[in-house]
Amino acid sequence: MKKGILLGGLGFAAILFLAGCASSKQTQEVVVGQQAKTLSKEVKKLVNIDYLLYLPKNYNSSQENFPLMLFMHGAGERGHDLNLVKKHGPPKLIDQGKDFPFIVVSPQCPENVWWSTDDLSALLDEIVQKYKVDEKKIYVTGLSMGGYATWALAEKYPERFAAIAPVCGGGNPLTICKIGKLPVWAFHGAKDPVVALKESQQLVDALKKCGNDAKFTIYPEAWHDAWTETYNNQELYDWLLKQKK
C-alpha cells in the first residue's frame, strides 16, 4: 500500500514539473519574427573503428619515439573485414614483408559511409596516447576516397601533421589554404575516369597561390590506379621522413 502511495506521489510530482515547464514556456517573453541565433553545445560521440596497426621491428628495443603514418583506403575497401585494407598501399606492402621505419595505422571505413575526420582524429589520439609516437612526425596519406580524406583531415587539423600525400583525391579549393605551409606531395593519373585529374590540380593550384610549395606528380598513362606506382616509390617515404613540424 505504501509503495502505491509513493509511486503516486512521484507521478504527481512529475505532472507538476511538466506543467511548470509548459507554463514557463507559455509565459516566457520572446521576440517574434526571424532572428539570428547561435547554438554552442558540446555533444559526445561514440567512436568505433577497426584498424590495422604496424609497429617497426625495432620498436621494443628503441628508446626513441617513431614517426607515424596514417593511411586511408578507397571506397572499395569499406566494411568490417580488415583483409580488404591490405588490398592496396602500405598495408599491402607490409603484408608482403616490407619493413617501414614508421608506425603505420590503417583504419577501415564502415560500409555506406564516408571517412569521418572526427573519428580519424580520435583514432590518432588513441595511438599517440598508447604508443611511442613522435608527434612532430605524423604523416597522412590515402587513395581515392582516402585521398579526399587526406585533404579534409589536413584542412581541419593542419597543426597536427608534418606532411600529407594524397593520391587521386580532391577537396575544396576555396578553403584548402587553411592548411597553410603544410608540406604536400599529391599524386594523380592523367587518364583517371573516376576522380578527374582536375580534382587534385585545382587544389595544388590554389595552394601555390597562397604560398604553399606543394609538389604534384601526374602519371601521364595512369588511370584511376595512381597508388601502385606511388606507394612502390621509396622516394615518397624518404620525403615524408624529411618533413618535421
C-alpha atoms as an extended CHARMM CRD file, in Angstrom:
* protein
*
       245  EXT
         1         1  MET       CA              0.0000000000        0.0000000000        0.0000000000  PROA      1               0.0000000000
         2         2  LYS       CA              2.8030000000        2.3920000000        0.9100000000  PROA      2               0.0000000000
         3         3  LYS       CA              4.5580000000        1.5110000000       -2.3560000000  PROA      3               0.0000000000
         4         4  GLY       CA              1.4750000000        2.5290000000       -4.2540000000  PROA      4               0.0000000000
         5         5  ILE       CA              1.3130000000        5.8320000000       -2.4210000000  PROA      5               0.0000000000
         6         6  LEU       CA              4.9910000000        6.5100000000       -3.1340000000  PROA      6               0.0000000000
         7         7  LEU       CA              4.6000000000        5.8500000000       -6.8520000000  PROA      7               0.0000000000
         8         8  GLY       CA              1.5080000000        8.0030000000       -6.8860000000  PROA      8               0.0000000000
         9         9  GLY       CA              3.4340000000       10.8030000000       -5.2220000000  PROA      9               0.0000000000
        10        10  LEU       CA              6.2370000000       10.5930000000       -7.7820000000  PROA      10              0.0000000000
        11        11  GLY       CA              3.7500000000       10.6080000000      -10.6190000000  PROA      11              0.0000000000
        12        12  PHE       CA              2.0200000000       13.6920000000       -9.2130000000  PROA      12              0.0000000000
        13        13  ALA       CA              5.3830000000       15.4510000000       -8.7770000000  PROA      13              0.0000000000
        14        14  ALA       CA              6.3270000000       14.6770000000      -12.3590000000  PROA      14              0.0000000000
        15        15  ILE       CA              2.9990000000       16.0820000000      -13.5630000000  PROA      15              0.0000000000
        16        16  LEU       CA              3.5770000000       19.2790000000      -11.5810000000  PROA      16              0.0000000000
        17        17  PHE       CA              7.1320000000       19.5740000000      -13.0020000000  PROA      17              0.0000000000
        18        18  LEU       CA              5.9750000000       19.1460000000      -16.5960000000  PROA      18              0.0000000000
        19        19  ALA       CA              3.1190000000       21.5480000000      -16.0410000000  PROA      19              0.0000000000
        20        20  GLY       CA              5.5630000000       24.0850000000      -14.6540000000  PROA      20              0.0000000000
        21        21  CYS       CA              7.8210000000       23.7030000000      -17.7140000000  PROA      21              0.0000000000
        22        22  ALA       CA              4.8930000000       24.1380000000      -20.0600000000  PROA      22              0.0000000000
        23        23  SER       CA              3.7040000000       27.1580000000      -18.1040000000  PROA      23              0.0000000000
        24        24  SER       CA              7.1960000000       28.6480000000      -18.1720000000  PROA      24              0.0000000000
        25        25  LYS       CA              7.4000000000       28.2520000000      -21.9650000000  PROA      25              0.0000000000
        26        26  GLN       CA              3.9880000000       29.8060000000      -22.4010000000  PROA      26              0.0000000000
        27        27  THR       CA              4.7320000000       32.8350000000      -20.2050000000  PROA      27              0.0000000000
        28        28  GLN       CA              8.3230000000       33.4560000000      -21.3540000000  PROA      28              0.0000000000
        29        29  GLU       CA              8.5320000000       36.7070000000      -23.2770000000  PROA      29              0.0000000000
        30        30  VAL       CA             10.1810000000       36.2590000000      -26.6780000000  PROA      30              0.0000000000
        31        31  VAL       CA             10.7730000000       38.4200000000      -29.7160000000  PROA      31              0.0000000000
        32        32  VAL       CA              8.6100000000       37.2120000000      -32.5680000000  PROA      32              0.0000000000
        33        33  GLY       CA              9.7660000000       37.0560000000      -36.1580000000  PROA      33              0.0000000000
        34        34  GLN       CA             13.0450000000       35.8790000000      -37.6100000000  PROA      34              0.0000000000
        35        35  GLN       CA             16.3090000000       36.4420000000      -35.7250000000  PROA      35              0.0000000000
        36        36  ALA       CA             19.8780000000       35.1700000000      -35.9480000000  PROA      36              0.0000000000
        37        37  LYS       CA             20.7370000000       32.6330000000      -33.2310000000  PROA      37              0.0000000000
        38        38  THR       CA             23.7720000000       30.5110000000      -32.3360000000  PROA      38              0.0000000000
        39        39  LEU       CA             23.8640000000       27.0730000000      -30.7470000000  PROA      39              0.0000000000
        40        40  SER       CA             27.0290000000       26.2600000000      -28.8140000000  PROA      40              0.0000000000
        41        41  LYS       CA             26.7710000000       22.8400000000      -27.2230000000  PROA      41              0.0000000000
        42        42  GLU       CA             29.1930000000       20.0050000000      -26.5420000000  PROA      42              0.0000000000
        43        43  VAL       CA             27.9870000000       16.7030000000      -27.9920000000  PROA      43              0.0000000000
        44        44  LYS       CA             29.6880000000       13.4440000000      -27.0480000000  PROA      44              0.0000000000
        45        45  LYS       CA             30.0880000000       10.7040000000      -29.6300000000  PROA      45              0.0000000000
        46        46  LEU       CA             30.9700000000        7.0150000000      -29.5130000000  PROA      46              0.0000000000
        47        47  VAL       CA             33.7870000000        6.1770000000      -31.9410000000  PROA      47              0.0000000000
        48        48  ASN       CA             34.0010000000        2.5840000000      -33.1660000000  PROA      48              0.0000000000
        49        49  ILE       CA             36.6550000000        1.9520000000      -35.7930000000  PROA      49              0.0000000000
        50        50  ASP       CA             38.6290000000       -1.1330000000      -36.8420000000  PROA      50              0.0000000000
        51        51  TYR       CA             42.2440000000       -0.6650000000      -37.9080000000  PROA      51              0.0000000000
        52        52  LEU       CA             45.5000000000       -2.3750000000      -38.7190000000  PROA      52              0.0000000000
        53        53  LEU       CA             48.4970000000       -1.3640000000      -36.6090000000  PROA      53              0.0000000000
        54        54  TYR       CA             52.0830000000       -1.8990000000      -37.7220000000  PROA      54              0.0000000000
        55        55  LEU       CA             54.9960000000       -1.3930000000      -35.3270000000  PROA      55              0.0000000000
        56        56  PRO       CA             58.5660000000       -1.3760000000      -36.6990000000  PROA      56              0.0000000000
        57        57  LYS       CA             60.7870000000       -4.3450000000      -35.8660000000  PROA      57              0.0000000000
        58        58  ASN       CA             62.9780000000       -2.2780000000      -33.5460000000  PROA      58              0.0000000000
        59        59  TYR       CA             60.0280000000       -0.7550000000      -31.6950000000  PROA      59              0.0000000000
        60        60  ASN       CA             60.6400000000       -2.5820000000      -28.3970000000  PROA      60              0.0000000000
        61        61  SER       CA             64.4170000000       -2.1820000000      -28.4540000000  PROA      61              0.0000000000
        62        62  SER       CA             64.3720000000        1.5550000000      -29.1470000000  PROA      62              0.0000000000
        63        63  GLN       CA             64.0070000000        4.2580000000      -26.5260000000  PROA      63              0.0000000000
        64        64  GLU       CA             63.0820000000        6.8320000000      -29.1530000000  PROA      64              0.0000000000
        65        65  ASN       CA             59.6830000000        7.7740000000      -30.4890000000  PROA      65              0.0000000000
        66        66  PHE       CA             58.7200000000        6.7710000000      -34.0210000000  PROA      66              0.0000000000
        67        67  PRO       CA             57.1800000000        8.6690000000      -36.9480000000  PROA      67              0.0000000000
        68        68  LEU       CA             53.5500000000        7.7520000000      -37.5840000000  PROA      68              0.0000000000
        69        69  MET       CA             51.9140000000        7.2930000000      -40.9780000000  PROA      69              0.0000000000
        70        70  LEU       CA             48.1110000000        7.2310000000      -41.1990000000  PROA      70              0.0000000000
        71        71  PHE       CA             46.8160000000        5.5040000000      -44.3490000000  PROA      71              0.0000000000
        72        72  MET       CA             43.2220000000        5.6740000000      -45.5900000000  PROA      72              0.0000000000
        73        73  HSD       CA             41.9220000000        3.2300000000      -48.2040000000  PROA      73              0.0000000000
        74        74  GLY       CA             39.4310000000        3.8440000000      -51.0000000000  PROA      74              0.0000000000
        75        75  ALA       CA             35.6740000000        3.2010000000      -51.2530000000  PROA      75              0.0000000000
        76        76  GLY       CA             36.1080000000       -0.4070000000      -52.3890000000  PROA      76              0.0000000000
        77        77  GLU       CA             37.7290000000       -1.4900000000      -49.1270000000  PROA      77              0.0000000000
        78        78  ARG       CA             34.9750000000       -0.3520000000      -46.7670000000  PROA      78              0.0000000000
        79        79  GLY       CA             33.3370000000       -2.8450000000      -44.4140000000  PROA      79              0.0000000000
        80        80  HSD       CA             34.3090000000       -4.9450000000      -41.4130000000  PROA      80              0.0000000000
        81        81  ASP       CA             36.9420000000       -7.2210000000      -42.9440000000  PROA      81              0.0000000000
        82        82  LEU       CA             40.4250000000       -5.8560000000      -42.3140000000  PROA      82              0.0000000000
        83        83  ASN       CA             41.8240000000       -8.1070000000      -45.0280000000  PROA      83              0.0000000000
        84        84  LEU       CA             40.2530000000       -5.6820000000      -47.5110000000  PROA      84              0.0000000000
        85        85  VAL       CA             42.5030000000       -2.9150000000      -46.1750000000  PROA      85              0.0000000000
        86        86  LYS       CA             45.5210000000       -4.9790000000      -47.2530000000  PROA      86              0.0000000000
        87        87  LYS       CA             44.4480000000       -4.7540000000      -50.8820000000  PROA      87              0.0000000000
        88        88  HSD       CA             46.4320000000       -1.5960000000      -51.6780000000  PROA      88              0.0000000000
        89        89  GLY       CA             49.0400000000        0.7710000000      -50.3220000000  PROA      89              0.0000000000
        90        90  PRO       CA             51.2680000000        0.3980000000      -47.2520000000  PROA      90              0.0000000000
        91        91  PRO       CA             49.1650000000       -2.3790000000      -45.6220000000  PROA      91              0.0000000000
        92        92  LYS       CA             49.6020000000       -4.4740000000      -48.7780000000  PROA      92              0.0000000000
        93        93  LEU       CA             53.3430000000       -3.8840000000      -48.7900000000  PROA      93              0.0000000000
        94        94  ILE       CA             53.6020000000       -4.7490000000      -45.0900000000  PROA      94              0.0000000000
        95        95  ASP       CA             51.6460000000       -7.9410000000      -45.7090000000  PROA      95              0.0000000000
        96        96  GLN       CA             54.1790000000       -8.7900000000      -48.4250000000  PROA      96              0.0000000000
        97        97  GLY       CA             57.0610000000       -8.3440000000      -45.9970000000  PROA      97              0.0000000000
        98        98  LYS       CA             58.1270000000       -4.7190000000      -46.3730000000  PROA      98              0.0000000000
        99        99  ASP       CA             59.6440000000       -3.0820000000      -43.2940000000  PROA      99              0.0000000000
       100       100  PHE       CA             58.7410000000        0.5340000000      -42.5730000000  PROA      100             0.0000000000
       101       101  PRO       CA             60.5070000000        2.8940000000      -40.1650000000  PROA      101             0.0000000000
       102       102  PHE       CA             57.0550000000        4.2620000000      -39.2850000000  PROA      102             0.0000000000
       103       103  ILE       CA             54.2690000000        3.2100000000      -37.0180000000  PROA      103             0.0000000000
       104       104  VAL       CA             51.5810000000        2.6150000000      -39.6570000000  PROA      104             0.0000000000
       105       105  VAL       CA             47.9040000000        2.9400000000      -38.7820000000  PROA      105             0.0000000000
       106       106  SER       CA             45.4140000000        1.7750000000      -41.4330000000  PROA      106             0.0000000000
       107       107  PRO       CA             41.7770000000        2.2010000000      -40.3360000000  PROA      107             0.0000000000
       108       108  GLN       CA             38.7870000000        0.7300000000      -42.1250000000  PROA      108             0.0000000000
       109       109  CYS       CA             35.8090000000        2.8710000000      -43.0320000000  PROA      109             0.0000000000
       110       110  PRO       CA             32.4140000000        1.1610000000      -42.4520000000  PROA      110             0.0000000000
       111       111  GLU       CA             30.1720000000        0.3490000000      -45.3940000000  PROA      111             0.0000000000
       112       112  ASN       CA             27.9530000000        3.0020000000      -46.9830000000  PROA      112             0.0000000000
       113       113  VAL       CA             29.5670000000        5.9520000000      -45.2190000000  PROA      113             0.0000000000
       114       114  TRP       CA             32.4230000000        8.4060000000      -45.8630000000  PROA      114             0.0000000000
       115       115  TRP       CA             35.5570000000        8.8840000000      -43.8180000000  PROA      115             0.0000000000
       116       116  SER       CA             34.8870000000       10.9000000000      -40.6420000000  PROA      116             0.0000000000
       117       117  THR       CA             37.6350000000       13.3900000000      -39.7880000000  PROA      117             0.0000000000
       118       118  ASP       CA             36.4690000000       13.3890000000      -36.1570000000  PROA      118             0.0000000000
       119       119  ASP       CA             36.7700000000        9.5960000000      -35.9310000000  PROA      119             0.0000000000
       120       120  LEU       CA             40.2060000000        9.6700000000      -37.5430000000  PROA      120             0.0000000000
       121       121  SER       CA             41.3530000000       12.3530000000      -35.1170000000  PROA      121             0.0000000000
       122       122  ALA       CA             40.0890000000       10.2780000000      -32.1860000000  PROA      122             0.0000000000
       123       123  LEU       CA             41.9910000000        7.2710000000      -33.5210000000  PROA      123             0.0000000000
       124       124  LEU       CA             45.1810000000        9.3200000000      -33.7230000000  PROA      124             0.0000000000
       125       125  ASP       CA             44.6330000000       10.4850000000      -30.1390000000  PROA      125             0.0000000000
       126       126  GLU       CA             44.4160000000        6.8440000000      -29.0620000000  PROA      126             0.0000000000
       127       127  ILE       CA             47.5790000000        5.8100000000      -30.9110000000  PROA      127             0.0000000000
       128       128  VAL       CA             49.5790000000        8.7910000000      -29.6440000000  PROA      128             0.0000000000
       129       129  GLN       CA             48.4890000000        8.0240000000      -26.0920000000  PROA      129             0.0000000000
       130       130  LYS       CA             49.3120000000        4.3010000000      -26.2060000000  PROA      130             0.0000000000
       131       131  TYR       CA             52.4230000000        4.1020000000      -28.3760000000  PROA      131             0.0000000000
       132       132  LYS       CA             55.8020000000        5.7780000000      -28.7830000000  PROA      132             0.0000000000
       133       133  VAL       CA             54.8540000000        8.3760000000      -31.3910000000  PROA      133             0.0000000000
       134       134  ASP       CA             56.9640000000       11.3260000000      -32.4560000000  PROA      134             0.0000000000
       135       135  GLU       CA             54.2200000000       13.9560000000      -32.6170000000  PROA      135             0.0000000000
       136       136  LYS       CA             56.4230000000       16.1690000000      -34.7750000000  PROA      136             0.0000000000
       137       137  LYS       CA             56.4060000000       13.4990000000      -37.4700000000  PROA      137             0.0000000000
       138       138  ILE       CA             52.8110000000       12.4700000000      -38.1150000000  PROA      138             0.0000000000
       139       139  TYR       CA             52.0450000000       11.9410000000      -41.8070000000  PROA      139             0.0000000000
       140       140  VAL       CA             48.7660000000       11.3350000000      -43.6300000000  PROA      140             0.0000000000
       141       141  THR       CA             48.2050000000        9.5920000000      -46.9360000000  PROA      141             0.0000000000
       142       142  GLY       CA             45.3200000000        7.8840000000      -48.6840000000  PROA      142             0.0000000000
       143       143  LEU       CA             43.9580000000        6.9000000000      -52.0700000000  PROA      143             0.0000000000
       144       144  SER       CA             40.7450000000        7.8490000000      -53.8790000000  PROA      144             0.0000000000
       145       145  MET       CA             38.1580000000        8.2430000000      -51.0910000000  PROA      145             0.0000000000
       146       146  GLY       CA             41.1220000000        8.1420000000      -48.7350000000  PROA      146             0.0000000000
       147       147  GLY       CA             42.7760000000       10.8460000000      -50.8310000000  PROA      147             0.0000000000
       148       148  TYR       CA             39.7700000000       13.0790000000      -50.2260000000  PROA      148             0.0000000000
       149       149  ALA       CA             40.0040000000       12.2490000000      -46.5140000000  PROA      149             0.0000000000
       150       150  THR       CA             43.6980000000       13.1570000000      -46.5120000000  PROA      150             0.0000000000
       151       151  TRP       CA             42.9440000000       16.6460000000      -47.8140000000  PROA      151             0.0000000000
       152       152  ALA       CA             39.9700000000       17.0460000000      -45.4470000000  PROA      152             0.0000000000
       153       153  LEU       CA             41.8830000000       15.9020000000      -42.3710000000  PROA      153             0.0000000000
       154       154  ALA       CA             44.7620000000       18.2610000000      -43.1420000000  PROA      154             0.0000000000
       155       155  GLU       CA             42.3520000000       21.1480000000      -43.6520000000  PROA      155             0.0000000000
       156       156  LYS       CA             40.6100000000       20.5250000000      -40.3260000000  PROA      156             0.0000000000
       157       157  TYR       CA             43.7220000000       19.8190000000      -38.2430000000  PROA      157             0.0000000000
       158       158  PRO       CA             46.6480000000       21.4170000000      -40.1350000000  PROA      158             0.0000000000
       159       159  GLU       CA             48.6830000000       21.9980000000      -36.9920000000  PROA      159             0.0000000000
       160       160  ARG       CA             48.7260000000       18.3000000000      -36.2080000000  PROA      160             0.0000000000
       161       161  PHE       CA             50.6410000000       16.9830000000      -39.2140000000  PROA      161             0.0000000000
       162       162  ALA       CA             54.1460000000       17.2080000000      -40.6340000000  PROA      162             0.0000000000
       163       163  ALA       CA             53.1630000000       16.3450000000      -44.2260000000  PROA      163             0.0000000000
       164       164  ILE       CA             50.4300000000       14.8070000000      -46.3820000000  PROA      164             0.0000000000
       165       165  ALA       CA             50.4850000000       12.6920000000      -49.5470000000  PROA      165             0.0000000000
       166       166  PRO       CA             47.0040000000       12.4590000000      -51.1090000000  PROA      166             0.0000000000
       167       167  VAL       CA             46.6150000000       10.0670000000      -54.0530000000  PROA      167             0.0000000000
       168       168  CYS       CA             43.8800000000       10.6530000000      -56.6890000000  PROA      168             0.0000000000
       169       169  GLY       CA             41.7590000000       12.6220000000      -54.2260000000  PROA      169             0.0000000000
       170       170  GLY       CA             40.1000000000       16.0050000000      -54.1580000000  PROA      170             0.0000000000
       171       171  GLY       CA             38.6400000000       18.7120000000      -51.9720000000  PROA      171             0.0000000000
       172       172  ASN       CA             37.5050000000       22.3240000000      -51.8490000000  PROA      172             0.0000000000
       173       173  PRO       CA             39.9210000000       24.7730000000      -53.4910000000  PROA      173             0.0000000000
       174       174  LEU       CA             38.1420000000       27.6880000000      -51.8000000000  PROA      174             0.0000000000
       175       175  THR       CA             39.1200000000       26.5050000000      -48.3120000000  PROA      175             0.0000000000
       176       176  ILE       CA             42.2690000000       24.4490000000      -48.8740000000  PROA      176             0.0000000000
       177       177  CYS       CA             44.5760000000       27.3300000000      -47.9310000000  PROA      177             0.0000000000
       178       178  LYS       CA             43.6280000000       26.6100000000      -44.3160000000  PROA      178             0.0000000000
       179       179  ILE       CA             46.4510000000       24.0670000000      -44.3240000000  PROA      179             0.0000000000
       180       180  GLY       CA             48.9660000000       26.9140000000      -44.6440000000  PROA      180             0.0000000000
       181       181  LYS       CA             52.5280000000       25.8420000000      -45.4420000000  PROA      181             0.0000000000
       182       182  LEU       CA             51.9600000000       22.1670000000      -44.5690000000  PROA      182             0.0000000000
       183       183  PRO       CA             54.1780000000       20.1230000000      -46.9380000000  PROA      183             0.0000000000
       184       184  VAL       CA             52.1350000000       18.3950000000      -49.6540000000  PROA      184             0.0000000000
       185       185  TRP       CA             53.0090000000       15.8470000000      -52.2930000000  PROA      185             0.0000000000
       186       186  ALA       CA             49.9470000000       14.9550000000      -54.3600000000  PROA      186             0.0000000000
       187       187  PHE       CA             49.6350000000       12.2130000000      -56.9930000000  PROA      187             0.0000000000
       188       188  HSD       CA             47.1220000000       11.5950000000      -59.7960000000  PROA      188             0.0000000000
       189       189  GLY       CA             46.7060000000        9.6710000000      -63.0300000000  PROA      189             0.0000000000
       190       190  ALA       CA             46.2080000000       11.8650000000      -66.1190000000  PROA      190             0.0000000000
       191       191  LYS       CA             43.6010000000        9.4780000000      -67.5550000000  PROA      191             0.0000000000
       192       192  ASP       CA             41.6550000000        8.8820000000      -64.3250000000  PROA      192             0.0000000000
       193       193  PRO       CA             37.9610000000        8.2730000000      -65.2760000000  PROA      193             0.0000000000
       194       194  VAL       CA             36.7910000000        8.0040000000      -61.6390000000  PROA      194             0.0000000000
       195       195  VAL       CA             38.3180000000       11.0640000000      -59.9830000000  PROA      195             0.0000000000
       196       196  ALA       CA             39.2380000000       13.5910000000      -62.6460000000  PROA      196             0.0000000000
       197       197  LEU       CA             42.7790000000       14.9710000000      -62.6760000000  PROA      197             0.0000000000
       198       198  LYS       CA             41.3890000000       18.4690000000      -62.1200000000  PROA      198             0.0000000000
       199       199  GLU       CA             40.2850000000       17.4460000000      -58.6190000000  PROA      199             0.0000000000
       200       200  SER       CA             43.9150000000       17.3710000000      -57.4800000000  PROA      200             0.0000000000
       201       201  GLN       CA             45.1120000000       20.0360000000      -59.9090000000  PROA      201             0.0000000000
       202       202  GLN       CA             42.7760000000       22.7330000000      -58.6020000000  PROA      202             0.0000000000
       203       203  LEU       CA             43.8720000000       22.1270000000      -55.0140000000  PROA      203             0.0000000000
       204       204  VAL       CA             47.5640000000       22.2920000000      -55.8840000000  PROA      204             0.0000000000
       205       205  ASP       CA             46.9780000000       25.4590000000      -57.9460000000  PROA      205             0.0000000000
       206       206  ALA       CA             45.0780000000       27.0600000000      -55.0550000000  PROA      206             0.0000000000
       207       207  LEU       CA             47.8340000000       26.1710000000      -52.6020000000  PROA      207             0.0000000000
       208       208  LYS       CA             50.5250000000       27.6560000000      -54.7910000000  PROA      208             0.0000000000
       209       209  LYS       CA             48.5730000000       30.9230000000      -54.9910000000  PROA      209             0.0000000000
       210       210  CYS       CA             48.5450000000       31.1360000000      -51.1950000000  PROA      210             0.0000000000
       211       211  GLY       CA             52.2540000000       30.3890000000      -50.8270000000  PROA      211             0.0000000000
       212       212  ASN       CA             52.3480000000       26.6390000000      -50.3140000000  PROA      212             0.0000000000
       213       213  ASP       CA             55.0820000000       24.9780000000      -52.4060000000  PROA      213             0.0000000000
       214       214  ALA       CA             53.0400000000       21.8100000000      -52.9920000000  PROA      214             0.0000000000
       215       215  LYS       CA             54.5700000000       19.0210000000      -55.0790000000  PROA      215             0.0000000000
       216       216  PHE       CA             52.3990000000       17.3230000000      -57.6990000000  PROA      216             0.0000000000
       217       217  THR       CA             53.1870000000       14.1680000000      -59.6410000000  PROA      217             0.0000000000
       218       218  ILE       CA             50.9970000000       13.3220000000      -62.6470000000  PROA      218             0.0000000000
       219       219  TYR       CA             51.3160000000        9.8840000000      -64.2230000000  PROA      219             0.0000000000
       220       220  PRO       CA             50.6520000000       10.5080000000      -67.9570000000  PROA      220             0.0000000000
       221       221  GLU       CA             49.3930000000        6.9970000000      -68.7380000000  PROA      221             0.0000000000
       222       222  ALA       CA             47.7550000000        6.0850000000      -65.4200000000  PROA      222             0.0000000000
       223       223  TRP       CA             44.0160000000        5.7170000000      -64.9890000000  PROA      223             0.0000000000
       224       224  HSD       CA             42.4720000000        5.6160000000      -61.5020000000  PROA      224             0.0000000000
       225       225  ASP       CA             45.2510000000        3.4340000000      -60.1280000000  PROA      225             0.0000000000
       226       226  ALA       CA             47.8060000000        6.0880000000      -59.2950000000  PROA      226             0.0000000000
       227       227  TRP       CA             48.5160000000        4.3660000000      -55.9760000000  PROA      227             0.0000000000
       228       228  THR       CA             50.5300000000        1.3360000000      -57.0630000000  PROA      228             0.0000000000
       229       229  GLU       CA             53.3580000000        3.3960000000      -58.5190000000  PROA      229             0.0000000000
       230       230  THR       CA             53.1220000000        5.9370000000      -55.7080000000  PROA      230             0.0000000000
       231       231  TYR       CA             53.3840000000        3.5100000000      -52.8060000000  PROA      231             0.0000000000
       232       232  ASN       CA             56.0410000000        1.4130000000      -54.5530000000  PROA      232             0.0000000000
       233       233  ASN       CA             58.2270000000        4.5060000000      -54.7820000000  PROA      233             0.0000000000
       234       234  GLN       CA             60.7540000000        4.6830000000      -51.9420000000  PROA      234             0.0000000000
       235       235  GLU       CA             61.2000000000        8.4000000000      -52.6600000000  PROA      235             0.0000000000
       236       236  LEU       CA             57.7860000000        9.0660000000      -51.1210000000  PROA      236             0.0000000000
       237       237  TYR       CA             58.7900000000        7.5930000000      -47.7650000000  PROA      237             0.0000000000
       238       238  ASP       CA             62.1970000000        9.2760000000      -47.8460000000  PROA      238             0.0000000000
       239       239  TRP       CA             60.4600000000       12.6040000000      -48.4950000000  PROA      239             0.0000000000
       240       240  LEU       CA             57.9890000000       12.0750000000      -45.6580000000  PROA      240             0.0000000000
       241       241  LEU       CA             60.7460000000       11.3410000000      -43.1760000000  PROA      241             0.0000000000
       242       242  LYS       CA             62.4300000000       14.6240000000      -44.0320000000  PROA      242             0.0000000000
       243       243  GLN       CA             59.3200000000       16.5660000000      -43.0130000000  PROA      243             0.0000000000
       244       244  LYS       CA             59.0300000000       17.6660000000      -39.4100000000  PROA      244             0.0000000000
       245       245  LYS       CA             56.8620000000       20.1930000000      -37.5960000000  PROA      245             0.0000000000
